[in-house]
Amino acid sequence: MQGSNQEDMQAFHWMMDMLQSVDVGIVVLDKAFRVKVWNGFMECHSGLRPSQVQGKSLFTLFPHINEAWFAKKAKPVFELKTRAFMTWEQRPYLFKFYNYRPITGSEPHMYQNITLAPLTSPSGHTDHISMMVYDMTDIASGKKQLEAMQVSNEEQLERQSPR
């Protein structure tokens, strides 16, 4: 049994290391939208350490997030235990993080896709949700450049066509 406990502890530490180093923002919120978990991605891009955000309201920390809108998005996650999604095409970002590639990137802010997922307790209740924040800036920038090129090509064709 001793070996199993040590293996379990080792696996737990590995999972915590992965949680902190993965290139995806991970936040856990309770029903009052207080931050319970804040991983390394979120710390790096927000400049806020986990100790600065833990137990605080998401809306106090980020007043630009519309509380009523976010609560409406989160409601089915808590009540129906289903996932909810926010894409950069619908809303460019939830967290107003600066683009961390200012030289190669043409966008001032990070475009984001967000997934909200239920976290069910052993008793079957969903008192917490996870939020995964994906950096979509490269894809958004590429799509915007492609659309601009298409518009430019259409305008050029219109100028060249006989009238």
Secondary structure, 3 states (H helix, E strand, C coil): CHHHHHHHHHHHHHHHHHHHHCCCEEEEEECCCEEEEECHHHHHHHCCCHHHHCCCEHHHHCCCCCHHHHHHHHHHHHHHCCCEEECCCCCCCCCCCECCCCCCCCCCECCEEEEEEEEECCCCCEEEEEEEEEECHHHHHHHHHHHHHHHHHHHHHHHHCCC
